[in-house]
Amino acid sequence: MTPQQNASWRITKPAITSRHGIVASQSRVAATIGAQIMAQGGNAVDAAIATSFALGAAEPWMSGMGGGGYMVVRPKDGPAQVLEFGMRAPAGLRVDDYPIVGGKANDLFPWPAVQDDRNVFGATAVAIPGQVAGMALAHETFATKPWGDLIAPAIKLADDGLPVDWFAQLIIGGSARDLHPFAASRETFLDDAGFPKSSGWTALGETRCDLSRLAASLRVIAEKGASGFYEGPLAESIIRDLQTAGGRHTLQDLATYRANLVDASEHDYRGHKIVGTPTLTAGPTLARALALMAEGWQADGAAPDATAYAAYDAAIRQANHERYDTMGDVENEPDPSCTSHFSVVDADGTMVAVTQTLLSIFGSRLMLPGSGILMNNGIMWFDPEQGKPNSLGPGKRCLANMCPTVLERSDGALFALGASGGRKIMPAVAQLTSMVLDYGMDLDTALHTPRIDMSLAEVTIADDSLPPKVLDGLRSALPHPVTPAPRTIFPLHFACPSAVSRQDGINAGATEVMTPWADAVAADDHG
């Protein structure tokens, strides 16, 4: 325990229940918007689309129109499907623009360092975004409410500007140095002296970040649909700003981008069903980890013990090693939580799990001056060394750690879940899956149960609230060190999940206990 940690401070965030729809999101503001859509007669996908766009204004550093992601939809009737709207390298990308200079990169991945961090910061780090195309395809396939009505709440959020509370100030302050080189980012998030924008100590004099340019771009999308983003004046503005900043992006890159609708992967786990993403995500790795758990371990008792946590550690590590060999990911990523995950269930029982991201926090840190859109740094997902499974190349789709998942428990209970946190995501989803399937936990119990993280190669991070007997047993069982760490607001030692469930017509929603903005909101609160 660190000297500053308060040993008597115990924080809980109870799950909510309702017969109406529920949205569980990292942002209560965005979750409330999704819940309002269902209160107005929309279904779970309507709510998901509205939540997705709202997140771009409510926590713009995590996700938005400049990023991409994946959505799993499990309708009340019919097969589950996945909307793939991940990012893609521009067709004109030149590998020789990213010369390796030795050492390690200084952001999420320990790739060899590239000159001037061109794969991390600025226009050369930007992949072609897919969020708008993904939401448009979701709307075309599943939604019931008019497209413009689903974007209107996000426009209002952007018009109002982003309030700078203590948490926003913390996030902006952590990235201020990297935001400063980019004029629109600097103007939006920093003050005239170059320091993070901040509000006073009282309720008076609130500071806001101006998102009016983003609001104008959202209006174009609301009026013209996805074509307004990928073609026409807004697309021209996006490409002009990227090219001015040194990117090799073209209008053709935007015009040819397509989101995909594919069948979800389905796997059996001890008589339960796992529904997830089939490719270019952590979905296949999750399925492999669960298969390994089923082969070599059996749950005992009402909650995980040292043997269970050791089994989690071994199975997830092996599955990740196999991923490295076949899919090209790497070990030792010191990931912050720089992604948005949200889950939705409606009154009819349709389940939706969505993970979307800019990759790094604030993505490439480049806000486009014409459109106010923060752009991703998806090029950093690729290994800059050639000849590897995930090497950088033109037109390639990005390999991601996202893991939105739907679970069908053998007793009929349904769960939609996922998390943010880079390589911490899949370990968290795997453990929560075991907690609700192997131990029969409800969401409230599962989200409050301690987890471990094994995303680093040489150490396991364990929630320091685990009983001493469990920690000692885990240390004895594992061949590498176990380091206790607090489940706290910052830094984030563990992933940040958001989940919903349904059983016997009762829905529930819960989010990570220690994420201050995260919450679950029911549609009946806004009827």
KEKE-88606 format. One record per residue (C-alpha): residue number from 1; residue in three letters; x, y, z. Coordinates in pm, whole numbers. Example, Ala and Ser with C-alpha at 12.3 -4.5 7.8 and 13.67 -1.06 7.14 Angstrom:
! KEKE-88606
R     i    aa       c1       c2       c3
R     1   ala     1230     -450      780
R     2   ser     1367     -106      714
END
This chain:
! KEKE-88606
R     i    aa       c1       c2       c3
R     1   met        0        0        0
R     2   thr      132      341      -91
R     3   pro      140      605      185
R     4   gln     -127      809        5
R     5   gln     -374      522      -31
R     6   asn     -668      536      210
R     7   ala     -712      185      347
R     8   ser    -1070      254      459
R     9   trp    -1188      404      129
R    10   arg    -1422      157      -40
R    11   ile    -1605      263     -355
R    12   thr    -1900       79     -507
R    13   lys    -2111      146     -815
R    14   pro    -2422      -73     -796
R    15   ala    -2577     -219    -1107
R    16   ile    -2917      -81    -1208
R    17   thr    -3214     -294    -1312
R    18   ser    -3517     -222    -1528
R    19   arg    -3774     -385    -1755
R    20   his    -3691     -106    -2001
R    21   gly    -3377      -58    -2207
R    22   ile    -3039       17    -2048
R    23   val    -2717      171    -2183
R    24   ala    -2391      113    -1993
R    25   ser    -2114      345    -2109
R    26   gln    -1789      506    -2000
R    27   ser    -1977      837    -2019
R    28   arg    -2303      884    -1831
R    29   val    -2378     1177    -2061
R    30   ala    -2363      953    -2367
R    31   ala    -2548      668    -2190
R    32   thr    -2829      908    -2101
R    33   ile    -2866     1003    -2467
R    34   gly    -2892      638    -2569
R    35   ala    -3147      572    -2295
R    36   gln    -3354      870    -2409
R    37   ile    -3362      729    -2762
R    38   met    -3510      403    -2631
R    39   ala    -3757      596    -2413
R    40   gln    -3872      763    -2737
R    41   gly    -3939      425    -2899
R    42   gly    -3600      341    -3045
R    43   asn    -3443       -3    -3025
R    44   ala    -3101     -106    -2894
R    45   val    -2924      -27    -3222
R    46   asp    -3087      316    -3242
R    47   ala    -2956      379    -2892
R    48   ala    -2611      248    -2985
R    49   ile    -2582      481    -3286
R    50   ala    -2684      783    -3078
R    51   thr    -2444      682    -2799
R    52   ser    -2160      632    -3046
R    53   phe    -2187      982    -3191
R    54   ala    -2247     1136    -2847
R    55   leu    -1922      985    -2718
R    56   gly    -1731     1181    -2983
R    57   ala    -1843     1501    -2810
R    58   ala    -1868     1376    -2449
R    59   glu    -1519     1220    -2433
R    60   pro    -1359     1321    -2764
R    61   trp    -1014     1191    -2668
R    62   met    -1140      830    -2668
R    63   ser    -1339      784    -2989
R    64   gly    -1542      963    -3252
R    65   met    -1580     1021    -3625
R    66   gly    -1203     1012    -3666
R    67   gly    -1178      652    -3542
R    68   gly    -1326      308    -3589
R    69   gly    -1442       -4    -3411
R    70   tyr    -1670     -306    -3397
R    71   met    -2034     -371    -3302
R    72   val    -2188     -706    -3207
R    73   val    -2568     -722    -3245
R    74   arg    -2763    -1014    -3102
R    75   pro    -3127     -955    -3208
R    76   lys    -3410    -1084    -2992
R    77   asp    -3479    -1321    -3283
R    78   gly    -3233    -1431    -3546
R    79   pro    -2857    -1482    -3569
R    80   ala    -2600    -1249    -3417
R    81   gln    -2402    -1031    -3656
R    82   val    -2094     -810    -3639
R    83   leu    -2043     -469    -3796
R    84   glu    -1675     -422    -3875
R    85   phe    -1573      -58    -3909
R    86   gly    -1208      -80    -3818
R    87   met     -950      155    -3962
R    88   arg     -740      102    -4275
R    89   ala     -403      233    -4389
R    90   pro     -425      480    -4679
R    91   ala     -357      329    -5022
R    92   gly      -76      578    -5083
R    93   leu      114      497    -4764
R    94   arg      486      458    -4823
R    95   val      678      234    -4588
R    96   asp      992      441    -4641
R    97   asp      814      737    -4479
R    98   tyr      858      549    -4148
R    99   pro     1233      487    -4113
R   100   ile     1331      291    -3804
R   101   val     1583      474    -3588
R   102   gly     1637      226    -3305
R   103   gly     1507      209    -2952
R   104   lys     1140      167    -2864
R   105   ala      837      373    -2956
R   106   asn      711      598    -2678
R   107   asp      337      532    -2682
R   108   leu      124      215    -2663
R   109   phe      334      -43    -2845
R   110   pro      700     -138    -2804
R   111   trp      769     -136    -3176
R   112   pro     1108      -16    -3291
R   113   ala     1103      362    -3281
R   114   val     1022      544    -3604
R   115   gln     1184      874    -3697
R   116   asp      998     1165    -3535
R   117   asp      732      918    -3412
R   118   arg      561      952    -3749
R   119   asn      346      646    -3676
R   120   val      229      795    -3344
R   121   phe      169     1169    -3388
R   122   gly       23     1384    -3663
R   123   ala     -115     1315    -4008
R   124   thr      132     1038    -4094
R   125   ala      -14      834    -3805
R   126   val     -372      860    -3930
R   127   ala     -556      561    -4078
R   128   ile     -879      592    -4276
R   129   pro    -1159      614    -4018
R   130   gly    -1467      391    -4022
R   131   gln    -1697      504    -3742
R   132   val    -1941      697    -3962
R   133   ala    -1962      413    -4216
R   134   gly    -2012      158    -3939
R   135   met    -2296      349    -3778
R   136   ala    -2457      411    -4117
R   137   leu    -2452       39    -4194
R   138   ala    -2595      -36    -3850
R   139   his    -2872      214    -3918
R   140   glu    -2950       67    -4259
R   141   thr    -2958     -288    -4121
R   142   phe    -3117     -268    -3777
R   143   ala    -3238       79    -3679
R   144   thr    -3593      216    -3667
R   145   lys    -3557      590    -3602
R   146   pro    -3448      857    -3854
R   147   trp    -3071      896    -3890
R   148   gly    -3075     1268    -3819
R   149   asp    -3268     1217    -3495
R   150   leu    -2992      988    -3368
R   151   ile    -2716     1243    -3435
R   152   ala    -2906     1548    -3308
R   153   pro    -2813     1491    -2939
R   154   ala    -2443     1476    -3029
R   155   ile    -2477     1803    -3220
R   156   lys    -2623     1967    -2911
R   157   leu    -2340     1835    -2694
R   158   ala    -2083     1974    -2937
R   159   asp    -2267     2308    -2963
R   160   asp    -2268     2336    -2583
R   161   gly    -1896     2258    -2562
R   162   leu    -1714     2013    -2338
R   163   pro    -1729     2105    -1967
R   164   val    -1386     2086    -1807
R   165   asp    -1442     1915    -1475
R   166   trp    -1164     1764    -1263
R   167   phe    -1153     1443    -1467
R   168   ala    -1143     1620    -1803
R   169   gln     -867     1840    -1663
R   170   leu     -673     1528    -1560
R   171   ile     -707     1375    -1908
R   172   ile     -616     1696    -2091
R   173   gly     -325     1764    -1857
R   174   gly     -176     1422    -1925
R   175   ser     -165     1494    -2299
R   176   ala     -102     1869    -2305
R   177   arg      257     1842    -2427
R   178   asp      154     1622    -2720
R   179   leu     -147     1837    -2811
R   180   his       51     2161    -2818
R   181   pro      215     2119    -3164
R   182   phe     -124     2101    -3339
R   183   ala     -300     2436    -3370
R   184   ala     -664     2325    -3354
R   185   ser     -591     2080    -3071
R   186   arg     -407     2352    -2883
R   187   glu     -686     2605    -2931
R   188   thr     -950     2356    -2820
R   189   phe     -795     2196    -2514
R   190   leu     -525     2435    -2390
R   191   asp     -542     2793    -2267
R   192   asp     -365     3093    -2419
R   193   ala      -50     3015    -2224
R   194   gly      -41     2655    -2344
R   195   phe     -156     2501    -2017
R   196   pro     -449     2258    -1988
R   197   lys     -784     2431    -1966
R   198   ser     -923     2419    -1615
R   199   ser    -1225     2524    -1414
R   200   gly    -1234     2688    -1075
R   201   trp    -1275     2521     -739
R   202   thr    -1639     2623     -710
R   203   ala    -1950     2560     -917
R   204   leu    -1915     2904    -1072
R   205   gly    -1700     3000    -1369
R   206   glu    -1707     2666    -1552
R   207   thr    -1466     2639    -1845
R   208   arg    -1568     2462    -2166
R   209   cys    -1377     2339    -2469
R   210   asp    -1518     2481    -2792
R   211   leu    -1643     2199    -3016
R   212   ser    -1839     2415    -3260
R   213   arg    -1640     2294    -3561
R   214   leu    -1722     1936    -3466
R   215   ala    -2089     2035    -3434
R   216   ala    -2083     2171    -3789
R   217   ser    -1936     1844    -3918
R   218   leu    -2200     1644    -3731
R   219   arg    -2468     1856    -3898
R   220   val    -2332     1758    -4238
R   221   ile    -2346     1389    -4141
R   222   ala    -2696     1427    -3999
R   223   glu    -2820     1584    -4321
R   224   lys    -2634     1382    -4583
R   225   gly    -2563     1051    -4411
R   226   ala    -2231      871    -4435
R   227   ser    -2179     1003    -4788
R   228   gly    -2141     1348    -4634
R   229   phe    -1829     1225    -4455
R   230   tyr    -1670     1015    -4728
R   231   glu    -1753     1238    -5025
R   232   gly    -1823     1604    -5090
R   233   pro    -1707     1924    -4914
R   234   leu    -1647     1769    -4570
R   235   ala    -1438     1488    -4721
R   236   glu    -1243     1746    -4921
R   237   ser    -1178     1943    -4602
R   238   ile    -1060     1631    -4420
R   239   ile     -819     1531    -4696
R   240   arg     -694     1886    -4748
R   241   asp     -608     1920    -4380
R   242   leu     -439     1579    -4369
R   243   gln     -232     1651    -4679
R   244   thr     -135     1995    -4550
R   245   ala      -13     1825    -4231
R   246   gly      198     1576    -4429
R   247   gly      -37     1284    -4487
R   248   arg      -66     1083    -4809
R   249   his     -442     1040    -4776
R   250   thr     -664     1096    -5080
R   251   leu    -1033     1145    -5154
R   252   gln    -1024      799    -5309
R   253   asp     -928      652    -4971
R   254   leu    -1242      794    -4817
R   255   ala    -1469      719    -5113
R   256   thr    -1368      351    -5124
R   257   tyr    -1394      284    -4749
R   258   arg    -1661       27    -4665
R   259   ala    -1786     -108    -4334
R   260   asn    -1872     -479    -4336
R   261   leu    -2160     -682    -4194
R   262   val    -2055    -1041    -4116
R   263   asp    -2181    -1332    -3913
R   264   ala    -2067    -1327    -3553
R   265   ser    -1837    -1603    -3436
R   266   glu    -2002    -1848    -3197
R   267   his    -1821    -2081    -2959
R   268   asp    -1935    -2323    -2691
R   269   tyr    -1794    -2286    -2340
R   270   arg    -1907    -2550    -2090
R   271   gly    -2258    -2550    -2240
R   272   his    -2277    -2171    -2267
R   273   lys    -2245    -1973    -2590
R   274   ile    -1983    -1706    -2662
R   275   val    -2075    -1465    -2943
R   276   gly    -1803    -1233    -3067
R   277   thr    -1598    -1078    -3343
R   278   pro    -1442    -1319    -3595
R   279   thr    -1134    -1137    -3729
R   280   leu     -872     -866    -3670
R   281   thr     -975     -824    -3305
R   282   ala     -917    -1001    -2974
R   283   gly    -1234    -1207    -3031
R   284   pro    -1050    -1518    -3159
R   285   thr     -797    -1486    -2877
R   286   leu    -1078    -1471    -2621
R   287   ala    -1228    -1788    -2767
R   288   arg     -892    -1963    -2745
R   289   ala     -835    -1851    -2384
R   290   leu    -1176    -1984    -2281
R   291   ala    -1112    -2313    -2460
R   292   leu     -786    -2353    -2267
R   293   met     -965    -2276    -1940
R   294   ala    -1228    -2539    -2017
R   295   glu     -960    -2799    -2091
R   296   gly     -751    -2758    -1779
R   297   trp     -956    -2608    -1496
R   298   gln    -1291    -2637    -1322
R   299   ala    -1451    -2364    -1111
R   300   asp    -1502    -2441     -743
R   301   gly    -1696    -2228     -496
R   302   ala    -1886    -1904     -532
R   303   ala    -1598    -1682     -651
R   304   pro    -1251    -1719     -802
R   305   asp     -978    -1844     -568
R   306   ala     -602    -1855     -619
R   307   thr     -633    -2166     -837
R   308   ala     -887    -1989    -1059
R   309   tyr     -678    -1676    -1098
R   310   ala     -374    -1890    -1182
R   311   ala     -582    -2071    -1445
R   312   tyr     -692    -1737    -1590
R   313   asp     -331    -1623    -1603
R   314   ala     -203    -1936    -1777
R   315   ala     -484    -1960    -2034
R   316   ile     -482    -1592    -2129
R   317   arg     -104    -1581    -2157
R   318   gln      -97    -1888    -2383
R   319   ala     -375    -1752    -2602
R   320   asn     -190    -1421    -2632
R   321   his      136    -1593    -2725
R   322   glu      -44    -1776    -3003
R   323   arg     -192    -1443    -3116
R   324   tyr      156    -1291    -3135
R   325   asp      272    -1573    -3360
R   326   thr      -22    -1564    -3601
R   327   met     -173    -1216    -3587
R   328   gly      132    -1003    -3524
R   329   asp       61     -835    -3190
R   330   val      344     -790    -2941
R   331   glu      406     -815    -2571
R   332   asn      474     -550    -2309
R   333   glu      231     -280    -2415
R   334   pro      185      -25    -2134
R   335   asp     -173       57    -2238
R   336   pro     -377      344    -2102
R   337   ser     -753      326    -2132
R   338   cys     -790      509    -2462
R   339   thr    -1097      347    -2611
R   340   ser    -1474      364    -2555
R   341   his    -1687       59    -2487
R   342   phe    -2060       61    -2431
R   343   ser    -2329     -205    -2413
R   344   val    -2704     -177    -2477
R   345   val    -3008     -393    -2412
R   346   asp    -3360     -288    -2507
R   347   ala    -3698     -384    -2363
R   348   asp    -3739     -660    -2623
R   349   gly    -3405     -821    -2541
R   350   thr    -3183     -718    -2834
R   351   met    -2824     -701    -2708
R   352   val    -2554     -474    -2853
R   353   ala    -2186     -449    -2761
R   354   val    -1976     -171    -2921
R   355   thr    -1608      -91    -2888
R   356   gln    -1475      213    -3074
R   357   thr    -1147      399    -3052
R   358   leu     -898      659    -3171
R   359   leu     -629      410    -3052
R   360   ser     -413      638    -2833
R   361   ile     -572      891    -2603
R   362   phe     -649     1187    -2833
R   363   gly     -547      956    -3120
R   364   ser     -282     1122    -3335
R   365   arg     -339     1437    -3123
R   366   leu     -425     1607    -3453
R   367   met     -759     1786    -3457
R   368   leu     -836     1885    -3814
R   369   pro     -873     2264    -3825
R   370   gly    -1150     2266    -4086
R   371   ser    -1379     2001    -3937
R   372   gly    -1287     1989    -3568
R   373   ile    -1248     1609    -3589
R   374   leu     -981     1444    -3374
R   375   met     -808     1186    -3592
R   376   asn     -690      841    -3493
R   377   asn     -334      715    -3495
R   378   gly     -424      373    -3631
R   379   ile      -97      344    -3823
R   380   met       63      272    -3486
R   381   trp     -120      -62    -3481
R   382   phe      123     -185    -3748
R   383   asp      474     -314    -3685
R   384   pro      709      -75    -3873
R   385   glu      949     -363    -3936
R   386   gln      876     -548    -4258
R   387   gly      834     -923    -4285
R   388   lys      619     -957    -3972
R   389   pro      259    -1085    -3950
R   390   asn      133     -733    -3885
R   391   ser      386     -524    -4077
R   392   leu      301     -176    -4199
R   393   gly      174     -156    -4555
R   394   pro      -57       45    -4784
R   395   gly     -428      -29    -4773
R   396   lys     -401     -283    -4491
R   397   arg     -671     -320    -4228
R   398   cys     -560     -257    -3873
R   399   leu     -532     -536    -3617
R   400   ala     -695     -428    -3289
R   401   asn     -736     -542    -2929
R   402   met    -1109     -465    -2918
R   403   cys    -1330     -744    -2783
R   404   pro    -1706     -667    -2778
R   405   thr    -1883     -987    -2675
R   406   val    -2230    -1130    -2609
R   407   leu    -2275    -1427    -2376
R   408   glu    -2568    -1668    -2366
R   409   arg    -2566    -1851    -2032
R   410   ser    -2716    -2200    -2018
R   411   asp    -2990    -2080    -1781
R   412   gly    -3112    -1830    -2042
R   413   ala    -2938    -1519    -1908
R   414   leu    -2782    -1289    -2170
R   415   phe    -2486    -1054    -2129
R   416   ala    -2330     -792    -2357
R   417   leu    -1990     -674    -2243
R   418   gly    -1653     -535    -2344
R   419   ala    -1394     -294    -2213
R   420   ser    -1143      -25    -2290
R   421   gly     -776      -53    -2207
R   422   gly     -573     -185    -2501
R   423   arg     -419     -524    -2423
R   424   lys     -592     -521    -2085
R   425   ile     -927     -560    -2264
R   426   met     -930     -931    -2345
R   427   pro     -803    -1043    -2001
R   428   ala    -1082     -844    -1838
R   429   val    -1349     -980    -2074
R   430   ala    -1226    -1337    -2022
R   431   gln    -1238    -1307    -1644
R   432   leu    -1581    -1142    -1641
R   433   thr    -1702    -1415    -1876
R   434   ser    -1584    -1679    -1630
R   435   met    -1741    -1495    -1338
R   436   val    -2088    -1482    -1494
R   437   leu    -2074    -1826    -1660
R   438   asp    -1862    -2042    -1429
R   439   tyr    -1974    -1884    -1103
R   440   gly    -2322    -1771    -1203
R   441   met    -2261    -1414    -1086
R   442   asp    -2490    -1125    -1169
R   443   leu    -2340     -807    -1315
R   444   asp    -2323     -626     -985
R   445   thr    -2120     -903     -824
R   446   ala    -1897     -959    -1128
R   447   leu    -1808     -592    -1175
R   448   his    -1715     -561     -807
R   449   thr    -1507     -881     -799
R   450   pro    -1127     -824     -812
R   451   arg     -944     -909    -1132
R   452   ile     -585     -961    -1234
R   453   asp     -407     -838    -1546
R   454   met     -150    -1041    -1736
R   455   ser      -96     -816    -2038
R   456   leu      271     -763    -1947
R   457   ala      511    -1047    -2019
R   458   glu      705    -1067    -1694
R   459   val      458     -974    -1422
R   460   thr       96    -1022    -1322
R   461   ile      -81     -720    -1176
R   462   ala     -331     -820     -907
R   463   asp     -604     -612     -747
R   464   asp     -467     -537     -401
R   465   ser     -812     -591     -249
R   466   leu     -773     -965     -307
R   467   pro     -750    -1152       26
R   468   pro     -391    -1218      140
R   469   lys     -453    -1593      114
R   470   val     -546    -1557     -253
R   471   leu     -247    -1333     -329
R   472   asp      -10    -1574     -154
R   473   gly     -160    -1869     -342
R   474   leu     -128    -1687     -671
R   475   arg      237    -1605     -603
R   476   ser      304    -1972     -529
R   477   ala      126    -2088     -846
R   478   leu      282    -1851    -1100
R   479   pro      640    -1864    -1233
R   480   his      673    -1485    -1245
R   481   pro      620    -1200     -995
R   482   val      275    -1092     -881
R   483   thr      251     -720     -806
R   484   pro      -53     -591     -614
R   485   ala     -193     -261     -738
R   486   pro     -495      -57     -631
R   487   arg     -810      -44     -839
R   488   thr     -808      331     -861
R   489   ile     -902      621    -1086
R   490   phe     -555      698    -1215
R   491   pro     -337      535    -1327
R   492   leu     -561      261    -1463
R   493   his     -402      -71    -1372
R   494   phe     -696     -268    -1512
R   495   ala     -934     -244    -1807
R   496   cys    -1261      -50    -1782
R   497   pro    -1560     -272    -1866
R   498   ser    -1921     -174    -1932
R   499   ala    -2190     -443    -1949
R   500   val    -2563     -514    -1962
R   501   ser    -2757     -833    -1892
R   502   arg    -3106     -977    -1928
R   503   gln    -3277    -1262    -1745
R   504   asp    -3648    -1338    -1712
R   505   gly    -3739    -1006    -1871
R   506   ile    -3530     -800    -1627
R   507   asn    -3242     -597    -1768
R   508   ala    -2937     -482    -1572
R   509   gly    -2642     -253    -1644
R   510   ala    -2310     -187    -1473
R   511   thr    -1977      -19    -1542
R   512   glu    -1626      -14    -1402
R   513   val    -1646       94    -1039
R   514   met    -1348      331    -1052
R   515   thr    -1422      511    -1380
R   516   pro    -1573      842    -1262
R   517   trp    -1771      930    -1574
R   518   ala    -1898      577    -1644
R   519   asp    -2253      473    -1560
R   520   ala    -2554      270    -1666
R   521   val    -2878      455    -1747
R   522   ala    -3224      306    -1791
R   523   ala    -3476      423    -2049
R   524   asp    -3750      443    -1785
R   525   asp    -3552      722    -1619
R   526   his    -3625      930    -1930
R   527   gly    -3969      819    -2038
END
